[in-house]
Amino acid sequence: MKLDRIIDLSHELYPGDETSELYLKTYFIDEIFPKYKLSENQWYIIQKVSFMSHIGTHIESPLHFMKDGQDVSKIPLEQLVGEAVIIDMTHKRPNEEISVNDLLKFEGKIKPGDIVFLHTGSNRYIDLLKTEYQHPYLSTEATEWLVGKGISCLGIDSSGIENKATSSYRQPNHQILFSNGVPLVEQLTNLEKLKKDRVLVFILPLKINGLDACPVRVIAVEED
């Protein structure tokens, strides 16, 4: 298979400069492991990282809202690696609903087992996450419709899929997805760089037991 283009759909993160916790501390190796003896001016470092599970481009697992739900390490790879269909919702304004009727226009493009990415264009407001910017949201009926289509994973290029005005902390769309075993990826970026509306996608969280969510590197591959 000849690969035409590889597109990074993940935001770059900057320790100490994110809304959510992300800290990086650097040590010379002998500060942590004294048995290592460094020569003068030798550069040999090791680092400690601390981060919030919901930071940057991240995946959320059923454990986020379900006590007995699977964590990110248990999401089957078949749900995270495969064909993704890109749904163009860039005409939607902040706080505008994405309805079933909006999605019906793409019904013929969504296949069982597909990863579905909603392209709203909200990623251009990433710097405004510090004020939790508003974005288009899914109606519960639309989320149920997507689940009914048999999708394996849902992603969006904004900080969420809920109606901020009415969902409060109940998060009904999350509940619908997770109760059906569908993980959610939030804060995608660069969807506008894709030339095709169907691409091969890799979504790979850290395999850490017990994590409800995890930053991810999401890669799209467009075949020649």
N, C-alpha and C positions, 0 to 999 in steps of 0.2 A: 504494500500500500504506500503510495507516494503522498506525503503530507504537504498540503499547499501552505497553510498558515496555522500558527499556534498563537492563541490569544489568551492573555491573562485576564480573568474576570474578577480578580481580587484586588481590594484596596491595599496599598502599602501602609504599614503601621509605624508610628514613630513613638518609641518609649518616652514616657513623661509628657507627651503632648497630645494624648487621646482623652476623650470624655470619660471613658471607662478605664479602669486600672490597667496599666501596662508599664512594668518597671524592669529594667535591665541593669544588673550590677556586674562589673567586670573585675576579675582577679587574675593575678599572675598565678600560674599553676602551682608554684611552691607555697602560696598562701593557703591553698586548700589541701594540697598533698605535699607535705614537707619533704617526703622522700625524693621528690624531683629536685635536682640541683641545677639551677639555671646558670649559664655562663653570663658574663657581663654583657648587658645590652641585648640579651636574647628575648625575643618576643614569643611567648608561649602562654596563652591565656585560656581561661575557662569562665563561663558566665552563669549567673543565676537569673531566671526569668520568672516574673509573677504577673499574671494577667487575669482579667475577668473573662469568664467563659463566653460571654456575649460581647465580643469586641470585633470591630471591623467586619469583614466578610466572614460570616460564621454560620454553622449549621446547628439547628436545634433538634433534639431528639424527643421522643414521647416522654422520657423521664422528666422533661421540663414541666409538664403539667400532670403527669400520671405517676403515682407513687411506685407502681410496679411496672412502669413502662421501660422499654429498652433504652440504654444509654448510647452515646455516640459510638462506643466501641463495638456495639452489638448490631448496628445498622448493617444489613447485608450489602456487600459490595455491589451486588447486582442492582441495587437501588441508587448507587452513587456513581457508577460508571456505565455509560451508555448513550443512546441518542437523546438529544434535548431539542425540543421545539421552542422557538422564540416567538412569543405572542406580543405583538406591537400594541401597546397601550399608551404611547407617547402623547396621544391627543387628550388624555385625561388630565384634569387639573388637580392641584392639591385639594384633598378632602372630597373629591368626587368618587362616586361609587363605580366599581367594575362589576357589572351585573352579568347574569346568565346570558342575556341577549347580546352583550358585548362579546362573550366567549363563543357563542353559537356561530359567529362568523368564521371561527377557526376549527369548528367541530371536525371537519374532514382531515385536518392536519394532526390532530392529537390521537395517538395510538395507545392501546394498553401497554403499560410498562415504560412509557415515555417519561423523561424528566421534562418539566415545564418551567420555563423562565419567563416571567412577566417583565417586559421592558417598558417602564414608565418614564424613563429619563430623569428620575429623581436622584440618580447618583451624582448629578452635577451640583447638588446642594450638600455634598458630604460635609463641607466645612460648617454648615449650619446645624449639624447634629448636636452641637452644644446647646442649642435651644430646642432640640427635638422637633425638627421641622415637620410640617404636615405633608402628606402624600396621598395619592389615590389609595383606596382600600377595597378589599373584596367584600361583597355581600355574602352572608352565610349561605345563601342559595347557590351562589357562584362557586364557593368552596366545595359544597356538597356535590355540585355538578362535576367539578374536576376530579374529586375522589371517585365518583361514579364512573368516570372514564377510565379508571384503573391506572392513574399515574403513579410513578414510583417515588417521585420527589418533586417539591415545588420550590421555586426560587423567585426572588424579586430584587430589583435594584433600589430598594428603599429600606428604611429602618423597620418596616412592619407591614402587615396586611390587614390590620384591624381598623375599624372606625373609631378614632380616638374620642369622638364626641359621645359615643354610646357604649363602647365595650368595657370601659373601666378596666378592672383587673380580671374580669371573667374570661376575656380573650376567646370568644366563641369559635373563631376560625382556626385558632391553634387547637382547640379541643377537638374540632371535627377532623383535622389532619391527623393528630396524634392518636386519637382513638381508632383510626384506621391504618395506623402504622406508616403514615407518610411523613418523612422529615421535611423540615423547612430551612431553606437557605435565605438569609437576609443580607442586604447591603452588597449585592453584586455590583460590578461596574464594567464599563467598556462594552456593553451589549451593542452599542451603536457601531462598534468596529467590526461586527460580524457581517459578512457579505451574504450569508445564507440564513434561512430561517430554520434549518435543521443541521445540527452539528454534533460531533462526538464530544462528550463532556466527561471530565474526571473531577470528582469532588472527594477529597481525601482528608478527613479529620485525623488528629492524633489518636492512636489506639490506647486511650487511657480509660481504664475501667472506672465507672461511676460518674463520668462527666455528663451533665445535662445538655451542654452545648460546647462548641469548640471553634476557634478561628480555623478557616480552611483556605487552602490555595485551590481555586477553581480554575481549571484549564479547559478551553474549548479548542478543538482541532477541526479545521475545515479541510476536507479531502480534495485533492486535485482531480 
